[in-house]
Structures are given as C-alpha cells and as structure tokens.
Amino acid sequence: MSGHGTEEHPHGADRLCGAGDRVYARAVRRGRVPRTDAGPVPCLLELALLHPDPDDMDWLVPTSPQEVMARLLRGVYDEVSESRLRVGSAVAAFDRYAGLGRDLAAAPAPGEGTAIRVLDGLSRIQAAMDEATEACTTEVLTVQPGGIRREAELTEGLHRALALRGRGVRMRDLYTHVARHGQGLLNYLELMGDTVEARTLDEVIDRLILFDRTVAIIPANTERTMALELRHPALVAYLVTVFERLWRLALPLTAPLPDTGIEGISHRERAIAALLAEGHQDAVIAERLGISVRTCRAHIARLSETLGAASRTQLGVRIAQVGLDGPARPPAPPVQRVG
C-alpha cells in the first residue's frame, strides 16, 4: 500500500490531493470514517492524518488539525534551524579560506571572476555597500542581529536608506524581538514610512544584506572588520531562501508577541528555555537573543523559580516536562467522535 500511495499521491500534508482533502475533512467533521473510505487515498494513512480506531479497527479516526499544523510548523522551524547552522558553517569556512588566501585575493586566478570578493577593512566594506546601493533598483533584504540598535548604527547607513527610498526601492528588515524596545529603530522606521517593512524573531542569523537578489554581503569574521561580497547565483539564491523562511516565521513589528501558554513564563523566557534545552551557555544565549549576559541570567533565575528548579540540571528536566524545549505549539482540543 505504501508504494501504491506514493506513486499516485506524491504530496505532503501541506498540499493534500483533492480526494484526500475531502476524506480527511469528512473524518474531522464526523469524528471517524469507515476504513473503506481511505482505500482510494492511502496518502492519508502514510502521512498519519488518519489512523485506526483502537475501539473498532474497521474505522479510522483523524489526527486533529491543530496537531497537523503544529507538525508542519515544527518542520519549517527545523529547516530554518538547519539552514542557520549551514550558513554559520559557510561563514566560518570563508573566514578560514580568506585567511589562507589573503595574499592571492588581490590577484585572482584567470577565469575566477568576482563571484566571492573579500572585503578587508571597514572602508572597503563601506565602499562595496555604497556601490551595491547605487546599483540597486528593486529590493533590499536585511537581517540585523543583536538587540536594541544604537543610534550610531542607524545613522551610519541612513544615507543609503534614503537614497534607496528616493528611487522607490522596497526594503524588508528582520530584527530580534528585543530590538522592538529601541526608540532609535522606531524613529528610523517612521522616517522611512511604508518603504520599509520590519518583522522580528526570537533570534536570527548573523548580519545579511541582499541587493536585488543578486548581491549579498555577510560578515567574514567575528569583529566584523572583514566581509564577503557574494555574487555567485547559487550562493545568493540560497541566502534568499533562508531569508524568506525566516520572514515567514517572523512577526510584524506592530503585532504583539504571542502568549507562551504557560502562566508565569514570558515569551523571552520561553526562548531562553528552548536554547538551554539545546545545551547553550549563558553567553551564547545572550548573544543570539540580543540581550546582555546579566539580563539573560536574571531570566534564567526567574525561570528556575517559576518551575521550582533548584539546579541547572533540574531546570533542564523541568523545561522538558512542561514542553518548553521547542517552539510554542497551539493547544489541541480533544477530538469528538460521532457515530
């Protein structure tokens, strides 16, 4: 049955075939359907959207739509997490190779071109940014990690943003949730008007700027005194995909942060709990969420008190017990059976 269904129903739970959609909808409305109804649509069993009724094996009961949604969101979250790790590894590799080949950077081999250009020094980085800004005609996508943006950081690139706005270029910016509290950012967005659309996440990848989906600029070392200018179509397309997946998960700046669903635990504490469950140290968590180490530790202390944990080991156990070791999931109401 598995092979038969795969050949005739090559899809996932995110895009059901017409027949499968009708049978699943009927099962949700009625609480269960006869097993014979699923004969023409084996995809529903293969995707675990239907499963046998333990009280009567001739009937099938549906997985709740809420659980299906949570499963799909978990899949997207995992893909984005994996993409973030791959981008980090690529940046580290570029940094290593840039150090090894610095002497050759000034004179690339014949045919090598400028698909990847190392920008060594802040002046070269700024010059490349100005050049890309001047050539940009349609769209700029940016990821801005860290917390509250300092006024100097926002002012430094303001002339480029105003030049882009003057030419009708649209901009989409991703920040961390912490950045919402910076008055400088709010002033910048008010100045730019509807030219800029901003969204936020608990954490984002390292800084990324994409011009017209043809040029990307990313950091090449932790001090950000070196950068890479990428023009290779495959690399740029990959980074655009990473950005778009993060964008779909992000919340508009004007939208409130979602409730964690657990009394006494804030949205930021949920994010910290998930990173603690992954084994990260305080300094790493603070950097990824754009907060200070001191603030991070204060949140961890409050989290321990709320969950009644007397040690970090016990806190890890409590986090897993209450379901804080992953992204928030919508509650699944009990399925009512009819018939």
N, C-alpha and C positions, 0 to 999 in steps of 0.2 A: 504493500500500500504506500510506503514511503516513496519509493521510486516513481510509482504511477502519479502520485500527487505532485512531486517535484517537476515532472515533465509538463503536466498540464496546468499547473498553478505556480509559475515561477515568480513569487512575490513574497513580501514580508508582511508583518502585522500592520505596518504603516500604510499599506496600499492593497487592501483586500480586493479580490476579483468580485464581480457583480454577484455571482451565485453565493460566494462565501459571505459577502456582506449581508445578503438577505437572510441566510440561515442563522448567522450569528445574531442579527438584530431580532429575529423571531425568538431565539433562545433567551436573549436578555429580557424581552417583554414577557415571555411566558414562564421563565424560570428554568425550563429544560425543554429539550426536543427529543423525539424518537431517534435512536441510533441510525435508522434507515435514512433519515433526512440528511445525514452527513456523508452518505455514500458518494454522491457526485462531487463533494467538496472536501477531500481528505486534507486539504491545506489547513482547515480549522483544527484538526487533531494534531497535525505536525507542528503548528505554531502554538499549541497549547491554549487555544482560545476556547475549545470545548474539551471536556474530559468526562469519563464515565461517572454516572451517579452511583455512589457506593451502595445506595439502598436498592437500586434496580439497574442492572447492567445493560438493560435494553434501552436505557435513556441516557442522554448526555446533558450535563449542566455547563453553563458558560462561566468562564473567568470574568470577573467583574470589569466593566470598562475602566474603572478607576485604577485597578491593578495593571491593566494593559497600558494605560497612559504612563503610569509610574515606570513600567518596564521599558517603554520607548524612551522616556526621559533619561533613565539610567544609561541606556545605550548611547544616547547623544553625549551625555556627560563623560562617559568612559572614552569615547572617541576624541573629545576635546582634550581630556587629560592626557591621552596618549600623544596627541598632536603637540601639546605643550612641551612634553618631555622630549619629543623628537626635535622640536625647534631649539630647545636648550642645548641638546647634544650637538646639533649642527653649528650653533654659535660657538660652543667650546672648541669644536674641531676647526672651525675657521680661524679662531684665535690662535690655536696651536700652529696651524699651517702658515698663518700670516707671519708668525714669529720666525719660523724656519725659512720662509722665502722672502723676507723683507728686502734683502739685497737685490732680489730679482724683480721686485714689484715695479721699480722704475723703468725696467726694460722688459716687457712681456715678450714671450716667445712668439715667432711668426705664426699667425693664424689663431693665437689665443684670444685676441679681442679684449673687450672690456665687460664681459658678462658679469664678472665679480671684481670690483675695484676696492682696494684697501685705502681707507681714508685715515691717514696717520696725523693726528693733531686736530685741535678744535677749529683752527682756521680753515683746514681742508674740509672738515665736516660741514661748517657753515657755508662754505663756497658751493659745495655739492648740493646742499639744501636749497640755496638761492637759485642754482641752475635748474634743479628739478621743479621748483616752484614756478619759475618763469616759463618753463615749457608745458606746465600742466594746464589742461583746458576743460576737464570734466569733473574729476572726483579725487578727493584725498581721504584716505582711511588712516586713522592713527590709533595706537594703543599706548596709553600713558599709565605706567605702573606707579607704585608708591601711594602715598596718602595725599594730604592736602597740598595742592600745588602752590609753591612760593610765588610771590608777586613777580620776582625777577625772572623766573622761568617762563611765566606767561607773557611778560613784556618782551623777552628776548625774541620770541617768534611772532610777535604781534604784527610786524610789518609784512611778513609773508602771508599771514592770515588775511590781512586787509587787502593785500594785492589779489589774493585768490577770490575774495568776496567781490571785488570790483570787476572781475571777469566772469562772475556767475558760477564759479566752481563750487560744487556741493562738498561738504565735509561731514564725516561721521567719526566721532571720537569715543573711545572706550576708556573708562576710568574705574578705579576701585570704589566700593561703596563709601569708603572713608572720605574720598575727595568731595562728596556732596556737602561736607561741612565747611569747605573753604570759600570765603566771600570773594576772593580773587577770581576763582573759577566762575562763580555766578555772575560777576561783573563782566567777565570776558564773554560769556555766552549771551548776556543781554546786549552787549555791544555788537556781536556778530549776527544777532537776530536769527531768522529762520535759515540762514546759510549753514549753520552748524547744528547737527543733531547729536546729542550726548546720551550715552547709556552707561550703567555701572554694573559691576560684578563683585563678588567677594574677593576674588583675586584674578589677575590677568597675566598674560605672558609678558616678557620683557618688552622694552620700547620698540615700536614698529611704526614706520611711516610708509605708506604706499601712495604713489602718484599715478593716477590714470591706469592703475593695474599693469603698469609696465616697468616701473622703477620702485625698488624697495630699499630703505635704509634701516639697518639694525645695528645695535652696539656690537663691538668686537672684543671688548674687554670690560672687566667689572668697573674700572674707573671711568669708563665712557670717554676716554681720550682717543679712542680709535673706533672706527665704524666700518661697516661694509656697505657698499652700494651694489645692489644686485639688479641685473638687467636680464638674466637668463630667464626665458619664458616659463620653464618648468618650475624653477625656484619661486618666482613671483606668483605664479598660479597657486602653488602650494600655500604660500603665506596668505593669499587672498581667501582661500578655503578655510584656513584656520581663523582668520578674522571673522568671516561670515558665520561660522559656527558659534564663536563666542558672542557675536552680535545677537544671534537668535536667543541665546540663553540670558542675555543681559536685560536689565530693567531700565526703562526711560528715566531720565533724571527727575522728572516730575511725578513718577509713580512711587507710592510708598513701598518700603521694604516689606516682604511677606512675613507673616507671623510664623514663628517656629513650630507652633502647635503644642509646645510643652511649657506649662506655666512656670514662670520664674526664670526662663532662659531666653536671652536676647538673640537676635539674628546674628550678631557678631560672635557671640559665644558659641552658637551652633557651628559657624565657620571654623572657629578655633578648635572645637571638639573634633571636627572631621579631620583636621590636619594633625592633631595629636594622635588620633587613631592610626594615621599613616606613619607615625613614628618620627615626626619632625621635632626638632629642638625649638626652644622659645625664640631664638634669634631668627631662625628661618621663617617661622610662622609670622613674626612681626614684619619681616621684610615683604613677604608675599601678600599680607593684608594691608600694608601701608601704614602700620602703626608703630609706636615705639616699643622696645622690649619691656620697659616698665609697665606700659599700658597693657601689653599682652599678658604679663604675669599677674596683673591685677584681675583681669578677666578670668584667667585660669583659677586663681584663688576663689573667686566668686562662683565659678562653675563647680569647683570641688565642694564648696559649702552647700550649694543648691542640691547636688547629687549625693551629699553625705559621704564623700570620699576622704579618707584620712591620709592617703599617699597617692603618688602619681600612678603606681601600678593599679591601685584600687580605682582610681579615676578612669583609667582605660577600660576596666571591666564595666564600670557604671555607664560609660559612654556607649559601649556596645549593647548593654542591656536595655537602654531607653531608645536605641535607634538613632543616636547622634553621630554615628560613624560613617555617614554618607549624606548625599543631598536630601533636602526635605521632600517627602512624598505625600501626595494627597491622601486623606483617610479613605478607606474602602468600606462603605456601608455593607451590611450583610445582604446576601442575595436571597430574595424571596422566591420560593418555589411555588409554582401554580400547577395544578393537575396531578 
